[in-house]
Amino acid sequence: MTDIVLALVMLAAFALVVGAYLLWKRTGEAKQPLLMLLLAAIAGMNVLIWTIPTADGSAPIDQVKAAGGESPQPNSE
């Protein structure tokens, strides 16, 4: 489930970048597109924080999964 959330955050960040470019080209305004780019950068940094391994070699997302923070997958049998 956490992998899906991280993927959705990255898709949203990509959509923000594209939307910022289109808004800038259409209106010529700079404030809102810059804020959209800032939000996309913050979202990308959050994904990096969760996925980059620490000094001991485990990423925070792996620690959450190991601690039982993710619900078990249903048995498909």
mmCIF file of the N, C-alpha and C atoms, coordinates in Angstrom:
data_MODEL
# 
_entry.id   MODEL 
# 
loop_
_atom_site.group_PDB 
_atom_site.id 
_atom_site.type_symbol 
_atom_site.label_atom_id 
_atom_site.label_alt_id 
_atom_site.label_comp_id 
_atom_site.label_asym_id 
_atom_site.label_entity_id 
_atom_site.label_seq_id 
_atom_site.pdbx_PDB_ins_code 
_atom_site.Cartn_x 
_atom_site.Cartn_y 
_atom_site.Cartn_z 
_atom_site.occupancy 
_atom_site.B_iso_or_equiv 
_atom_site.pdbx_formal_charge 
_atom_site.auth_seq_id 
_atom_site.auth_comp_id 
_atom_site.auth_asym_id 
_atom_site.auth_atom_id 
_atom_site.pdbx_PDB_model_num 
ATOM 1   N N  . MET A 1 1  ? 0.813  -1.191  0.000   1.00 0.00 ? 1  MET A N  1 
ATOM 2   C CA . MET A 1 1  ? 0.000  0.000   0.000   1.00 0.00 ? 1  MET A CA 1 
ATOM 3   C C  . MET A 1 1  ? 0.864  1.265   0.000   1.00 0.00 ? 1  MET A C  1 
ATOM 4   N N  . THR A 1 2  ? 1.948  1.230   0.752   1.00 0.00 ? 2  THR A N  1 
ATOM 5   C CA . THR A 1 2  ? 2.809  2.411   0.798   1.00 0.00 ? 2  THR A CA 1 
ATOM 6   C C  . THR A 1 2  ? 3.471  2.665   -0.552  1.00 0.00 ? 2  THR A C  1 
ATOM 7   N N  . ASP A 1 3  ? 3.749  1.599   -1.296  1.00 0.00 ? 3  ASP A N  1 
ATOM 8   C CA . ASP A 1 3  ? 4.330  1.778   -2.627  1.00 0.00 ? 3  ASP A CA 1 
ATOM 9   C C  . ASP A 1 3  ? 3.353  2.510   -3.551  1.00 0.00 ? 3  ASP A C  1 
ATOM 10  N N  . ILE A 1 4  ? 2.074  2.205   -3.405  1.00 0.00 ? 4  ILE A N  1 
ATOM 11  C CA . ILE A 1 4  ? 1.051  2.867   -4.213  1.00 0.00 ? 4  ILE A CA 1 
ATOM 12  C C  . ILE A 1 4  ? 0.981  4.349   -3.858  1.00 0.00 ? 4  ILE A C  1 
ATOM 13  N N  . VAL A 1 5  ? 1.056  4.649   -2.568  1.00 0.00 ? 5  VAL A N  1 
ATOM 14  C CA . VAL A 1 5  ? 1.004  6.046   -2.126  1.00 0.00 ? 5  VAL A CA 1 
ATOM 15  C C  . VAL A 1 5  ? 2.191  6.822   -2.677  1.00 0.00 ? 5  VAL A C  1 
ATOM 16  N N  . LEU A 1 6  ? 3.382  6.245   -2.590  1.00 0.00 ? 6  LEU A N  1 
ATOM 17  C CA . LEU A 1 6  ? 4.569  6.926   -3.109  1.00 0.00 ? 6  LEU A CA 1 
ATOM 18  C C  . LEU A 1 6  ? 4.471  7.130   -4.622  1.00 0.00 ? 6  LEU A C  1 
ATOM 19  N N  . ALA A 1 7  ? 3.933  6.150   -5.323  1.00 0.00 ? 7  ALA A N  1 
ATOM 20  C CA . ALA A 1 7  ? 3.764  6.281   -6.766  1.00 0.00 ? 7  ALA A CA 1 
ATOM 21  C C  . ALA A 1 7  ? 2.763  7.383   -7.103  1.00 0.00 ? 7  ALA A C  1 
ATOM 22  N N  . LEU A 1 8  ? 1.675  7.465   -6.350  1.00 0.00 ? 8  LEU A N  1 
ATOM 23  C CA . LEU A 1 8  ? 0.686  8.505   -6.587  1.00 0.00 ? 8  LEU A CA 1 
ATOM 24  C C  . LEU A 1 8  ? 1.250  9.898   -6.298  1.00 0.00 ? 8  LEU A C  1 
ATOM 25  N N  . VAL A 1 9  ? 2.085  9.994   -5.268  1.00 0.00 ? 9  VAL A N  1 
ATOM 26  C CA . VAL A 1 9  ? 2.714  11.288  -4.965  1.00 0.00 ? 9  VAL A CA 1 
ATOM 27  C C  . VAL A 1 9  ? 3.619  11.709  -6.115  1.00 0.00 ? 9  VAL A C  1 
ATOM 28  N N  . MET A 1 10 ? 4.376  10.782  -6.676  1.00 0.00 ? 10 MET A N  1 
ATOM 29  C CA . MET A 1 10 ? 5.248  11.123  -7.803  1.00 0.00 ? 10 MET A CA 1 
ATOM 30  C C  . MET A 1 10 ? 4.435  11.481  -9.056  1.00 0.00 ? 10 MET A C  1 
ATOM 31  N N  . LEU A 1 11 ? 3.330  10.780  -9.286  1.00 0.00 ? 11 LEU A N  1 
ATOM 32  C CA . LEU A 1 11 ? 2.472  11.139  -10.421 1.00 0.00 ? 11 LEU A CA 1 
ATOM 33  C C  . LEU A 1 11 ? 1.871  12.526  -10.232 1.00 0.00 ? 11 LEU A C  1 
ATOM 34  N N  . ALA A 1 12 ? 1.478  12.842  -9.012  1.00 0.00 ? 12 ALA A N  1 
ATOM 35  C CA . ALA A 1 12 ? 0.936  14.172  -8.724  1.00 0.00 ? 12 ALA A CA 1 
ATOM 36  C C  . ALA A 1 12 ? 2.009  15.243  -8.926  1.00 0.00 ? 12 ALA A C  1 
ATOM 37  N N  . ALA A 1 13 ? 3.236  14.949  -8.521  1.00 0.00 ? 13 ALA A N  1 
ATOM 38  C CA . ALA A 1 13 ? 4.324  15.905  -8.706  1.00 0.00 ? 13 ALA A CA 1 
ATOM 39  C C  . ALA A 1 13 ? 4.569  16.139  -10.195 1.00 0.00 ? 13 ALA A C  1 
ATOM 40  N N  . PHE A 1 14 ? 4.548  15.079  -10.978 1.00 0.00 ? 14 PHE A N  1 
ATOM 41  C CA . PHE A 1 14 ? 4.726  15.219  -12.418 1.00 0.00 ? 14 PHE A CA 1 
ATOM 42  C C  . PHE A 1 14 ? 3.587  16.040  -13.018 1.00 0.00 ? 14 PHE A C  1 
ATOM 43  N N  . ALA A 1 15 ? 2.357  15.783  -12.585 1.00 0.00 ? 15 ALA A N  1 
ATOM 44  C CA . ALA A 1 15 ? 1.207  16.531  -13.079 1.00 0.00 ? 15 ALA A CA 1 
ATOM 45  C C  . ALA A 1 15 ? 1.316  18.012  -12.695 1.00 0.00 ? 15 ALA A C  1 
ATOM 46  N N  . LEU A 1 16 ? 1.847  18.296  -11.513 1.00 0.00 ? 16 LEU A N  1 
ATOM 47  C CA . LEU A 1 16 ? 2.039  19.683  -11.098 1.00 0.00 ? 16 LEU A CA 1 
ATOM 48  C C  . LEU A 1 16 ? 3.052  20.397  -11.985 1.00 0.00 ? 16 LEU A C  1 
ATOM 49  N N  . VAL A 1 17 ? 4.117  19.711  -12.341 1.00 0.00 ? 17 VAL A N  1 
ATOM 50  C CA . VAL A 1 17 ? 5.126  20.317  -13.212 1.00 0.00 ? 17 VAL A CA 1 
ATOM 51  C C  . VAL A 1 17 ? 4.528  20.620  -14.591 1.00 0.00 ? 17 VAL A C  1 
ATOM 52  N N  . VAL A 1 18 ? 3.813  19.664  -15.152 1.00 0.00 ? 18 VAL A N  1 
ATOM 53  C CA . VAL A 1 18 ? 3.186  19.872  -16.460 1.00 0.00 ? 18 VAL A CA 1 
ATOM 54  C C  . VAL A 1 18 ? 2.138  20.977  -16.376 1.00 0.00 ? 18 VAL A C  1 
ATOM 55  N N  . GLY A 1 19 ? 1.322  20.942  -15.328 1.00 0.00 ? 19 GLY A N  1 
ATOM 56  C CA . GLY A 1 19 ? 0.302  21.966  -15.161 1.00 0.00 ? 19 GLY A CA 1 
ATOM 57  C C  . GLY A 1 19 ? 0.891  23.346  -14.971 1.00 0.00 ? 19 GLY A C  1 
ATOM 58  N N  . ALA A 1 20 ? 2.000  23.438  -14.255 1.00 0.00 ? 20 ALA A N  1 
ATOM 59  C CA . ALA A 1 20 ? 2.658  24.734  -14.056 1.00 0.00 ? 20 ALA A CA 1 
ATOM 60  C C  . ALA A 1 20 ? 3.160  25.286  -15.383 1.00 0.00 ? 20 ALA A C  1 
ATOM 61  N N  . TYR A 1 21 ? 3.734  24.435  -16.187 1.00 0.00 ? 21 TYR A N  1 
ATOM 62  C CA . TYR A 1 21 ? 4.227  24.877  -17.496 1.00 0.00 ? 21 TYR A CA 1 
ATOM 63  C C  . TYR A 1 21 ? 3.066  25.361  -18.377 1.00 0.00 ? 21 TYR A C  1 
ATOM 64  N N  . LEU A 1 22 ? 1.990  24.575  -18.403 1.00 0.00 ? 22 LEU A N  1 
ATOM 65  C CA . LEU A 1 22 ? 0.852  24.953  -19.240 1.00 0.00 ? 22 LEU A CA 1 
ATOM 66  C C  . LEU A 1 22 ? 0.199  26.246  -18.745 1.00 0.00 ? 22 LEU A C  1 
ATOM 67  N N  . LEU A 1 23 ? 0.086  26.406  -17.438 1.00 0.00 ? 23 LEU A N  1 
ATOM 68  C CA . LEU A 1 23 ? -0.485 27.630  -16.888 1.00 0.00 ? 23 LEU A CA 1 
ATOM 69  C C  . LEU A 1 23 ? 0.390  28.835  -17.203 1.00 0.00 ? 23 LEU A C  1 
ATOM 70  N N  . TRP A 1 24 ? 1.693  28.658  -17.086 1.00 0.00 ? 24 TRP A N  1 
ATOM 71  C CA . TRP A 1 24 ? 2.615  29.752  -17.395 1.00 0.00 ? 24 TRP A CA 1 
ATOM 72  C C  . TRP A 1 24 ? 2.537  30.154  -18.871 1.00 0.00 ? 24 TRP A C  1 
ATOM 73  N N  . LYS A 1 25 ? 2.481  29.150  -19.755 1.00 0.00 ? 25 LYS A N  1 
ATOM 74  C CA . LYS A 1 25 ? 2.406  29.440  -21.194 1.00 0.00 ? 25 LYS A CA 1 
ATOM 75  C C  . LYS A 1 25 ? 1.074  30.097  -21.554 1.00 0.00 ? 25 LYS A C  1 
ATOM 76  N N  . ARG A 1 26 ? -0.017 29.682  -20.894 1.00 0.00 ? 26 ARG A N  1 
ATOM 77  C CA . ARG A 1 26 ? -1.333 30.195  -21.248 1.00 0.00 ? 26 ARG A CA 1 
ATOM 78  C C  . ARG A 1 26 ? -1.565 31.604  -20.727 1.00 0.00 ? 26 ARG A C  1 
ATOM 79  N N  . THR A 1 27 ? -1.153 31.861  -19.464 1.00 0.00 ? 27 THR A N  1 
ATOM 80  C CA . THR A 1 27 ? -1.469 33.147  -18.849 1.00 0.00 ? 27 THR A CA 1 
ATOM 81  C C  . THR A 1 27 ? -0.277 34.088  -18.771 1.00 0.00 ? 27 THR A C  1 
ATOM 82  N N  . GLY A 1 28 ? 0.917  33.556  -18.773 1.00 0.00 ? 28 GLY A N  1 
ATOM 83  C CA . GLY A 1 28 ? 2.091  34.391  -18.603 1.00 0.00 ? 28 GLY A CA 1 
ATOM 84  C C  . GLY A 1 28 ? 2.344  34.763  -17.151 1.00 0.00 ? 28 GLY A C  1 
ATOM 85  N N  . GLU A 1 29 ? 1.451  34.345  -16.291 1.00 0.00 ? 29 GLU A N  1 
ATOM 86  C CA . GLU A 1 29 ? 1.598  34.620  -14.864 1.00 0.00 ? 29 GLU A CA 1 
ATOM 87  C C  . GLU A 1 29 ? 2.708  33.748  -14.296 1.00 0.00 ? 29 GLU A C  1 
ATOM 88  N N  . ALA A 1 30 ? 3.402  34.232  -13.283 1.00 0.00 ? 30 ALA A N  1 
ATOM 89  C CA . ALA A 1 30 ? 4.525  33.470  -12.750 1.00 0.00 ? 30 ALA A CA 1 
ATOM 90  C C  . ALA A 1 30 ? 4.287  32.952  -11.336 1.00 0.00 ? 30 ALA A C  1 
ATOM 91  N N  . LYS A 1 31 ? 3.461  33.626  -10.553 1.00 0.00 ? 31 LYS A N  1 
ATOM 92  C CA . LYS A 1 31 ? 3.337  33.281  -9.143  1.00 0.00 ? 31 LYS A CA 1 
ATOM 93  C C  . LYS A 1 31 ? 2.751  31.875  -8.937  1.00 0.00 ? 31 LYS A C  1 
ATOM 94  N N  . GLN A 1 32 ? 1.604  31.587  -9.520  1.00 0.00 ? 32 GLN A N  1 
ATOM 95  C CA . GLN A 1 32 ? 0.979  30.283  -9.325  1.00 0.00 ? 32 GLN A CA 1 
ATOM 96  C C  . GLN A 1 32 ? 1.808  29.134  -9.906  1.00 0.00 ? 32 GLN A C  1 
ATOM 97  N N  . PRO A 1 33 ? 2.350  29.267  -11.117 1.00 0.00 ? 33 PRO A N  1 
ATOM 98  C CA . PRO A 1 33 ? 3.207  28.183  -11.611 1.00 0.00 ? 33 PRO A CA 1 
ATOM 99  C C  . PRO A 1 33 ? 4.433  27.936  -10.727 1.00 0.00 ? 33 PRO A C  1 
ATOM 100 N N  . LEU A 1 34 ? 5.020  29.001  -10.187 1.00 0.00 ? 34 LEU A N  1 
ATOM 101 C CA . LEU A 1 34 ? 6.164  28.805  -9.295  1.00 0.00 ? 34 LEU A CA 1 
ATOM 102 C C  . LEU A 1 34 ? 5.756  28.084  -8.015  1.00 0.00 ? 34 LEU A C  1 
ATOM 103 N N  . LEU A 1 35 ? 4.589  28.419  -7.492  1.00 0.00 ? 35 LEU A N  1 
ATOM 104 C CA . LEU A 1 35 ? 4.101  27.713  -6.307  1.00 0.00 ? 35 LEU A CA 1 
ATOM 105 C C  . LEU A 1 35 ? 3.814  26.236  -6.619  1.00 0.00 ? 35 LEU A C  1 
ATOM 106 N N  . MET A 1 36 ? 3.308  25.972  -7.814  1.00 0.00 ? 36 MET A N  1 
ATOM 107 C CA . MET A 1 36 ? 3.070  24.589  -8.219  1.00 0.00 ? 36 MET A CA 1 
ATOM 108 C C  . MET A 1 36 ? 4.391  23.828  -8.337  1.00 0.00 ? 36 MET A C  1 
ATOM 109 N N  . LEU A 1 37 ? 5.414  24.477  -8.886  1.00 0.00 ? 37 LEU A N  1 
ATOM 110 C CA . LEU A 1 37 ? 6.731  23.834  -8.976  1.00 0.00 ? 37 LEU A CA 1 
ATOM 111 C C  . LEU A 1 37 ? 7.327  23.602  -7.590  1.00 0.00 ? 37 LEU A C  1 
ATOM 112 N N  . LEU A 1 38 ? 7.111  24.545  -6.680  1.00 0.00 ? 38 LEU A N  1 
ATOM 113 C CA . LEU A 1 38 ? 7.583  24.370  -5.306  1.00 0.00 ? 38 LEU A CA 1 
ATOM 114 C C  . LEU A 1 38 ? 6.899  23.173  -4.653  1.00 0.00 ? 38 LEU A C  1 
ATOM 115 N N  . LEU A 1 39 ? 5.601  23.042  -4.832  1.00 0.00 ? 39 LEU A N  1 
ATOM 116 C CA . LEU A 1 39 ? 4.878  21.907  -4.272  1.00 0.00 ? 39 LEU A CA 1 
ATOM 117 C C  . LEU A 1 39 ? 5.353  20.591  -4.880  1.00 0.00 ? 39 LEU A C  1 
ATOM 118 N N  . ALA A 1 40 ? 5.626  20.580  -6.177  1.00 0.00 ? 40 ALA A N  1 
ATOM 119 C CA . ALA A 1 40 ? 6.134  19.369  -6.826  1.00 0.00 ? 40 ALA A CA 1 
ATOM 120 C C  . ALA A 1 40 ? 7.500  18.990  -6.267  1.00 0.00 ? 40 ALA A C  1 
ATOM 121 N N  . ALA A 1 41 ? 8.353  19.993  -6.023  1.00 0.00 ? 41 ALA A N  1 
ATOM 122 C CA . ALA A 1 41 ? 9.677  19.725  -5.454  1.00 0.00 ? 41 ALA A CA 1 
ATOM 123 C C  . ALA A 1 41 ? 9.554  19.184  -4.032  1.00 0.00 ? 41 ALA A C  1 
ATOM 124 N N  . ILE A 1 42 ? 8.654  19.740  -3.249  1.00 0.00 ? 42 ILE A N  1 
ATOM 125 C CA . ILE A 1 42 ? 8.453  19.256  -1.879  1.00 0.00 ? 42 ILE A CA 1 
ATOM 126 C C  . ILE A 1 42 ? 7.945  17.818  -1.890  1.00 0.00 ? 42 ILE A C  1 
ATOM 127 N N  . ALA A 1 43 ? 7.014  17.509  -2.788  1.00 0.00 ? 43 ALA A N  1 
ATOM 128 C CA . ALA A 1 43 ? 6.492  16.144  -2.876  1.00 0.00 ? 43 ALA A CA 1 
ATOM 129 C C  . ALA A 1 43 ? 7.600  15.167  -3.278  1.00 0.00 ? 43 ALA A C  1 
ATOM 130 N N  . GLY A 1 44 ? 8.418  15.560  -4.249  1.00 0.00 ? 44 GLY A N  1 
ATOM 131 C CA . GLY A 1 44 ? 9.530  14.705  -4.668  1.00 0.00 ? 44 GLY A CA 1 
ATOM 132 C C  . GLY A 1 44 ? 10.543 14.501  -3.554  1.00 0.00 ? 44 GLY A C  1 
ATOM 133 N N  . MET A 1 45 ? 10.818 15.546  -2.797  1.00 0.00 ? 45 MET A N  1 
ATOM 134 C CA . MET A 1 45 ? 11.763 15.417  -1.682  1.00 0.00 ? 45 MET A CA 1 
ATOM 135 C C  . MET A 1 45 ? 11.204 14.491  -0.600  1.00 0.00 ? 45 MET A C  1 
ATOM 136 N N  . ASN A 1 46 ? 9.899  14.557  -0.362  1.00 0.00 ? 46 ASN A N  1 
ATOM 137 C CA . ASN A 1 46 ? 9.298  13.656  0.618   1.00 0.00 ? 46 ASN A CA 1 
ATOM 138 C C  . ASN A 1 46 ? 9.438  12.198  0.195   1.00 0.00 ? 46 ASN A C  1 
ATOM 139 N N  . VAL A 1 47 ? 9.243  11.926  -1.076  1.00 0.00 ? 47 VAL A N  1 
ATOM 140 C CA . VAL A 1 47 ? 9.415  10.551  -1.565  1.00 0.00 ? 47 VAL A CA 1 
ATOM 141 C C  . VAL A 1 47 ? 10.875 10.123  -1.398  1.00 0.00 ? 47 VAL A C  1 
ATOM 142 N N  . LEU A 1 48 ? 11.805 11.019  -1.697  1.00 0.00 ? 48 LEU A N  1 
ATOM 143 C CA . LEU A 1 48 ? 13.220 10.687  -1.521  1.00 0.00 ? 48 LEU A CA 1 
ATOM 144 C C  . LEU A 1 48 ? 13.548 10.413  -0.052  1.00 0.00 ? 48 LEU A C  1 
ATOM 145 N N  . ILE A 1 49 ? 13.004 11.207  0.849   1.00 0.00 ? 49 ILE A N  1 
ATOM 146 C CA . ILE A 1 49 ? 13.262 11.005  2.273   1.00 0.00 ? 49 ILE A CA 1 
ATOM 147 C C  . ILE A 1 49 ? 12.802 9.623   2.706   1.00 0.00 ? 49 ILE A C  1 
ATOM 148 N N  . TRP A 1 50 ? 11.655 9.183   2.194   1.00 0.00 ? 50 TRP A N  1 
ATOM 149 C CA . TRP A 1 50 ? 11.127 7.879   2.587   1.00 0.00 ? 50 TRP A CA 1 
ATOM 150 C C  . TRP A 1 50 ? 11.846 6.711   1.935   1.00 0.00 ? 50 TRP A C  1 
ATOM 151 N N  . THR A 1 51 ? 12.478 6.935   0.776   1.00 0.00 ? 51 THR A N  1 
ATOM 152 C CA . THR A 1 51 ? 13.030 5.792   0.036   1.00 0.00 ? 51 THR A CA 1 
ATOM 153 C C  . THR A 1 51 ? 14.549 5.692   0.044   1.00 0.00 ? 51 THR A C  1 
ATOM 154 N N  . ILE A 1 52 ? 15.270 6.761   0.336   1.00 0.00 ? 52 ILE A N  1 
ATOM 155 C CA . ILE A 1 52 ? 16.742 6.700   0.334   1.00 0.00 ? 52 ILE A CA 1 
ATOM 156 C C  . ILE A 1 52 ? 17.214 5.982   1.593   1.00 0.00 ? 52 ILE A C  1 
ATOM 157 N N  . PRO A 1 53 ? 18.074 4.985   1.459   1.00 0.00 ? 53 PRO A N  1 
ATOM 158 C CA . PRO A 1 53 ? 18.555 4.236   2.625   1.00 0.00 ? 53 PRO A CA 1 
ATOM 159 C C  . PRO A 1 53 ? 19.381 5.105   3.566   1.00 0.00 ? 53 PRO A C  1 
ATOM 160 N N  . THR A 1 54 ? 19.309 4.782   4.843   1.00 0.00 ? 54 THR A N  1 
ATOM 161 C CA . THR A 1 54 ? 20.111 5.472   5.847   1.00 0.00 ? 54 THR A CA 1 
ATOM 162 C C  . THR A 1 54 ? 21.486 4.819   5.919   1.00 0.00 ? 54 THR A C  1 
ATOM 163 N N  . ALA A 1 55 ? 22.287 5.219   6.895   1.00 0.00 ? 55 ALA A N  1 
ATOM 164 C CA . ALA A 1 55 ? 23.651 4.694   7.018   1.00 0.00 ? 55 ALA A CA 1 
ATOM 165 C C  . ALA A 1 55 ? 23.669 3.187   7.267   1.00 0.00 ? 55 ALA A C  1 
ATOM 166 N N  . ASP A 1 56 ? 22.638 2.655   7.915   1.00 0.00 ? 56 ASP A N  1 
ATOM 167 C CA . ASP A 1 56 ? 22.616 1.212   8.186   1.00 0.00 ? 56 ASP A CA 1 
ATOM 168 C C  . ASP A 1 56 ? 22.070 0.405   7.013   1.00 0.00 ? 56 ASP A C  1 
ATOM 169 N N  . GLY A 1 57 ? 21.685 1.077   5.941   1.00 0.00 ? 57 GLY A N  1 
ATOM 170 C CA . GLY A 1 57 ? 21.267 0.376   4.730   1.00 0.00 ? 57 GLY A CA 1 
ATOM 171 C C  . GLY A 1 57 ? 19.780 0.143   4.591   1.00 0.00 ? 57 GLY A C  1 
ATOM 172 N N  . SER A 1 58 ? 18.987 0.582   5.559   1.00 0.00 ? 58 SER A N  1 
ATOM 173 C CA . SER A 1 58 ? 17.541 0.381   5.454   1.00 0.00 ? 58 SER A CA 1 
ATOM 174 C C  . SER A 1 58 ? 16.858 1.730   5.260   1.00 0.00 ? 58 SER A C  1 
ATOM 175 N N  . ALA A 1 59 ? 15.885 1.740   4.377   1.00 0.00 ? 59 ALA A N  1 
ATOM 176 C CA . ALA A 1 59 ? 15.126 2.955   4.112   1.00 0.00 ? 59 ALA A CA 1 
ATOM 177 C C  . ALA A 1 59 ? 14.007 3.075   5.143   1.00 0.00 ? 59 ALA A C  1 
ATOM 178 N N  . PRO A 1 60 ? 13.569 4.286   5.454   1.00 0.00 ? 60 PRO A N  1 
ATOM 179 C CA . PRO A 1 60 ? 12.462 4.451   6.406   1.00 0.00 ? 60 PRO A CA 1 
ATOM 180 C C  . PRO A 1 60 ? 11.210 3.694   5.993   1.00 0.00 ? 60 PRO A C  1 
ATOM 181 N N  . ILE A 1 61 ? 10.934 3.598   4.706   1.00 0.00 ? 61 ILE A N  1 
ATOM 182 C CA . ILE A 1 61 ? 9.755  2.863   4.254   1.00 0.00 ? 61 ILE A CA 1 
ATOM 183 C C  . ILE A 1 61 ? 9.870  1.383   4.582   1.00 0.00 ? 61 ILE A C  1 
ATOM 184 N N  . ASP A 1 62 ? 11.098 0.836   4.512   1.00 0.00 ? 62 ASP A N  1 
ATOM 185 C CA . ASP A 1 62 ? 11.313 -0.562  4.870   1.00 0.00 ? 62 ASP A CA 1 
ATOM 186 C C  . ASP A 1 62 ? 11.106 -0.774  6.363   1.00 0.00 ? 62 ASP A C  1 
ATOM 187 N N  . GLN A 1 63 ? 11.493 0.201   7.169   1.00 0.00 ? 63 GLN A N  1 
ATOM 188 C CA . GLN A 1 63 ? 11.306 0.097   8.610   1.00 0.00 ? 63 GLN A CA 1 
ATOM 189 C C  . GLN A 1 63 ? 9.828  0.110   8.973   1.00 0.00 ? 63 GLN A C  1 
ATOM 190 N N  . VAL A 1 64 ? 9.040  0.897   8.261   1.00 0.00 ? 64 VAL A N  1 
ATOM 191 C CA . VAL A 1 64 ? 7.599  0.934   8.507   1.00 0.00 ? 64 VAL A CA 1 
ATOM 192 C C  . VAL A 1 64 ? 6.979  -0.408  8.136   1.00 0.00 ? 64 VAL A C  1 
ATOM 193 N N  . LYS A 1 65 ? 7.386  -0.949  7.003   1.00 0.00 ? 65 LYS A N  1 
ATOM 194 C CA . LYS A 1 65 ? 6.852  -2.244  6.578   1.00 0.00 ? 65 LYS A CA 1 
ATOM 195 C C  . LYS A 1 65 ? 7.244  -3.344  7.558   1.00 0.00 ? 65 LYS A C  1 
ATOM 196 N N  . ALA A 1 66 ? 8.483  -3.320  8.052   1.00 0.00 ? 66 ALA A N  1 
ATOM 197 C CA . ALA A 1 66 ? 8.955  -4.345  8.986   1.00 0.00 ? 66 ALA A CA 1 
ATOM 198 C C  . ALA A 1 66 ? 8.260  -4.246  10.337  1.00 0.00 ? 66 ALA A C  1 
ATOM 199 N N  . ALA A 1 67 ? 7.867  -3.039  10.712  1.00 0.00 ? 67 ALA A N  1 
ATOM 200 C CA . ALA A 1 67 ? 7.214  -2.845  12.012  1.00 0.00 ? 67 ALA A CA 1 
ATOM 201 C C  . ALA A 1 67 ? 5.729  -3.192  11.965  1.00 0.00 ? 67 ALA A C  1 
ATOM 202 N N  . GLY A 1 68 ? 5.256  -3.579  10.808  1.00 0.00 ? 68 GLY A N  1 
ATOM 203 C CA . GLY A 1 68 ? 3.850  -3.957  10.697  1.00 0.00 ? 68 GLY A CA 1 
ATOM 204 C C  . GLY A 1 68 ? 2.954  -2.781  10.373  1.00 0.00 ? 68 GLY A C  1 
ATOM 205 N N  . GLY A 1 69 ? 3.525  -1.696  9.905   1.00 0.00 ? 69 GLY A N  1 
ATOM 206 C CA . GLY A 1 69 ? 2.740  -0.525  9.571   1.00 0.00 ? 69 GLY A CA 1 
ATOM 207 C C  . GLY A 1 69 ? 1.917  -0.704  8.317   1.00 0.00 ? 69 GLY A C  1 
ATOM 208 N N  . GLU A 1 70 ? 2.221  -1.726  7.540   1.00 0.00 ? 70 GLU A N  1 
ATOM 209 C CA . GLU A 1 70 ? 1.465  -1.991  6.327   1.00 0.00 ? 70 GLU A CA 1 
ATOM 210 C C  . GLU A 1 70 ? 0.616  -3.229  6.553   1.00 0.00 ? 70 GLU A C  1 
ATOM 211 N N  . SER A 1 71 ? -0.633 -3.153  6.147   1.00 0.00 ? 71 SER A N  1 
ATOM 212 C CA . SER A 1 71 ? -1.535 -4.275  6.367   1.00 0.00 ? 71 SER A CA 1 
ATOM 213 C C  . SER A 1 71 ? -1.078 -5.458  5.520   1.00 0.00 ? 71 SER A C  1 
ATOM 214 N N  . PRO A 1 72 ? -1.262 -6.674  6.028   1.00 0.00 ? 72 PRO A N  1 
ATOM 215 C CA . PRO A 1 72 ? -0.842 -7.854  5.263   1.00 0.00 ? 72 PRO A CA 1 
ATOM 216 C C  . PRO A 1 72 ? -1.694 -8.033  4.015   1.00 0.00 ? 72 PRO A C  1 
ATOM 217 N N  . GLN A 1 73 ? -1.053 -8.593  3.009   1.00 0.00 ? 73 GLN A N  1 
ATOM 218 C CA . GLN A 1 73 ? -1.739 -8.846  1.747   1.00 0.00 ? 73 GLN A CA 1 
ATOM 219 C C  . GLN A 1 73 ? -2.696 -10.016 1.915   1.00 0.00 ? 73 GLN A C  1 
ATOM 220 N N  . PRO A 1 74 ? -3.882 -9.948  1.329   1.00 0.00 ? 74 PRO A N  1 
ATOM 221 C CA . PRO A 1 74 ? -4.808 -11.077 1.436   1.00 0.00 ? 74 PRO A CA 1 
ATOM 222 C C  . PRO A 1 74 ? -4.254 -12.299 0.714   1.00 0.00 ? 74 PRO A C  1 
ATOM 223 N N  . ASN A 1 75 ? -4.559 -13.447 1.239   1.00 0.00 ? 75 ASN A N  1 
ATOM 224 C CA . ASN A 1 75 ? -4.086 -14.699 0.661   1.00 0.00 ? 75 ASN A CA 1 
ATOM 225 C C  . ASN A 1 75 ? -4.896 -14.992 -0.601  1.00 0.00 ? 75 ASN A C  1 
ATOM 226 N N  . SER A 1 76 ? -4.214 -15.229 -1.710  1.00 0.00 ? 76 SER A N  1 
ATOM 227 C CA . SER A 1 76 ? -4.902 -15.432 -2.984  1.00 0.00 ? 76 SER A CA 1 
ATOM 228 C C  . SER A 1 76 ? -5.237 -16.891 -3.258  1.00 0.00 ? 76 SER A C  1 
ATOM 229 N N  . GLU A 1 77 ? -5.013 -17.746 -2.278  1.00 0.00 ? 77 GLU A N  1 
ATOM 230 C CA . GLU A 1 77 ? -5.281 -19.174 -2.496  1.00 0.00 ? 77 GLU A CA 1 
ATOM 231 C C  . GLU A 1 77 ? -6.727 -19.506 -2.282  1.00 0.00 ? 77 GLU A C  1 
# 
